[in-house]
Each structure stands twice: as C-alpha cells, then as structure tokens.
Amino acid sequence: MRMIYHMAVYLYLGMIRLSSPFSAKARQWLAGRKGWRKAMEGAARQGPAGGEALQTIWFHCASLGEFEQGRPVIEDFRKQHPGWRILLTFFSPSGYRHRKDFPHADHVFYLPADTPSNVRFFLDTWQPQAAVFVKYEYWYNYLDVLSRRGIPHIVISAIFRPGQYFFRPWGGWPRRQLARVTRFFVQDKESARLLAGLGIRQQVISGDTRFDRVHELARNQRDLPDIGSFAGDKPVLVAGSTWPKDDGLLAGLLDGGKVEKLIVAPHETGPIRLDGMKAIYGDAVTLSDYLAGEGRNARVLLIDRIGILSRLYPYGKIAFIGGGFGQGIHNILEAATYGVPVMFGPRHEKFAEARDLLKLGGAFCVSDRDSLAELSSALLSDENKWRLASGACRQYVEKQRGATGRIM
C-alpha cells in the first residue's frame, strides 16, 4: 500500500506539471515551490544573536479556510511562547498568496510535496519540536518520519465523517497511519466516536476554533466607510464566496424590489469572472471603480479584492453564503457572529454549524430562485422573524466558543 501511495504522489506531481500551461493555480503551485530547498536552508539559519538553538513549532494549513481555523491557536501560541519560532506552511496557492506576510509567523512557505527525500530534507532543515496540522490533510511520509523521530504531531479542529476512506473496508493502511498521530483535538462527538471505533483513544473533544476566530472578528470590528456609504440606510443582502451558479438566484432579488441593494463577494475575483457578473447583475459596480467615484447609484457592489469578506457582513441585514449549489457551502460563521441570518443552497450536509443553525432558526436553506426571493422578502418584511433568527445566530456562536483555550 505504501508503494501505491508513493506512486499516487508522483502521479499527482506529474498532473500538476502537465496542467500548468492551462491552469493558473497549477502554475502558482509550481512557481511557489521553485528553489524551495535553498530558500528554506537560508531561512532556517536565521536565528538570535549568539547562535543558540531555536525551538520551532510547525503549523500546516491546506488553504486559506484552514488557516482562518488555525489562526486563533497560532496567535495564542505566539502570546504564550514568544521565544519560539513559528513556521507556517500551505499546500494551496490561495492560502500562501494571501497569508505569506502573516505577522505572527516567522517563516511562511509552501509545503514541499510528500516524497521521502523532501520530507527528510524539510525536517532536517527545520528540526521542529512539534507539528500542528489544521483540520485535515494526512501526508503519510511526513507522518511516518515525524513518528519515527519522536516529534509530536497534533491535529486541531479535526473532523471525521463515516464516508471517509479511513472507515471503509479497504482503509486498513490509512487507518494504521492515522493511529500514529500524537493527539487529535476533534470538533464533535461524532468524530470522537468514529476514531474510538478505530481504537484511536489519543483524542480530546475541543470544539471548532473557528468560533473563537469569528467572535474575535466581531469584537474587534473595523468599519469600512465606503461600504457603509454604498449601503446607506437600505436593507442590504451580503453574498459571500459566491459561484456562477449563485449569480442567477441573487440577480433575481433585484426584480420587484425584493432587496434594495446587494454586496457580492465572489469566490474568484479574476477579470473573466467579474465581467460575467456585470453582465448578469446589470446595475453593478466593482469596489475598485466605486472607490474611484464611479457607479455611485448602482444597486450591486461587486467586491474585487480578497481579505475583507468577514468585515462586510455587518453591513448586511441578511446574508447568502455561496457554494451550496456546488461542492459545498463556505464559512457561514463569519456572518452569524454579527447576528446576520444566513441563507444557503442544499449542499450543506457536511457542515455541523449549518445543520445546527437550521434547527435553531438562524439559518435557512433555499432550493431555487423563487425560494430565495420568498425567504429574503419574509426576513426583510417581518422584523420579529428577523430578530429571532439574528438572536439564534449570536447565541450559537457565543455558546460554541472556547476551543482555542482547550487546545492550548
């Protein structure tokens, strides 16, 4: 099985190279890892005066979403252990590009591909005292060498579902590798039960660190005056991390004045995506053009920059979270923490917070354009319905806090 895994890793690397002429992400993935050995050697030699050895903790996040999940722990670790060196790695370009200058990490790199030689070089270079992976990504060569060297390997905000390959009849080898993890901090009882069924007892039910992160965002809310200027005194719907399948539904809200104004932050902000959105929404302006004085009377504001979505939700009366008509919804907690009722499509079954808020009345599932329009109108016209949903969102986030402290 190990040989098959190695073959799969090399096959994946080959596919990345073959697809790079046609895929910007593949090109970024390769470019970000170019010359990584020399760059890491140089960075790892940086240390305090006198040359004393540095204690290093290594945090790994697959992408930007996992980074936001791990961020509270990284920041808390920095506060509690200021003398340690923090190494942060990402697998995907989206995480690295947007957080390569994260101030609480001493070094930020792409994760080298999980080949035996890469892993040995990486760990020989950095010599971490501990490795912390966020939520998932089980790279078995890394796990193998960490285990053999006695370096604690911790997974935080871990979550497991019955359909994962660990729990299938043919998942014996991955299960044995999973048992090498030093400690799991799992999000919920179901994950703990599934691990216990595999005989894995080195686990703690800690909860989800995202609740700590979004609560901190709300507590330290920073205004965006230009967004406030666009919203004015009108009830606004903020749509976050949207995909093309979401656009047709949202554009329908403008018909008949069901929603006065829309703020739409697409998952991808490239020019092709934005041009397509302008064609669908019609009366729309990008944030960049709005800041330049254009489109001051537009009803739709298209956010063409990354990193401000969580600060947009306070300007909305209601929120729509994208991805529910594709591979799955994005983060609903960034809206819920402000008491903004959330709506999303049917692909939400993998997300405990979505299921919980549906039961509590703070979230609502829509199936098509008509149901979105009907629900939006109901929430905006019935103040009591909106108030109950808003309160459910705030209370839910408040009750779920504390995972960071338990992990620390």
URZINOR-V688375 format. One record per helix or strand of 2 or more residues. SS is the DSSP state (H for helix, E for strand). FROM is the first residue (numbers start at 1). TO is the last residue. If there is no record, write none. Layout:
[[SS:FROM:TO] [SS:FROM:TO]]
This chain:
[[H:2:19] [H:24:32] [H:36:44] [E:56:61] [H:64:80] [E:85:90] [H:93:99] [E:107:110] [H:116:126] [E:130:134] [H:140:148] [E:152:158] [H:165:167] [H:172:178] [E:183:186] [H:189:197] [E:203:205] [H:210:219] [H:225:231] [E:236:242] [H:244:257] [E:261:266] [H:271:281] [E:284:286] [H:287:291] [E:300:303] [H:309:315] [E:318:321] [H:333:336] [E:341:344] [H:352:360] [E:363:365] [H:369:381] [H:383:399] [H:403:407]]
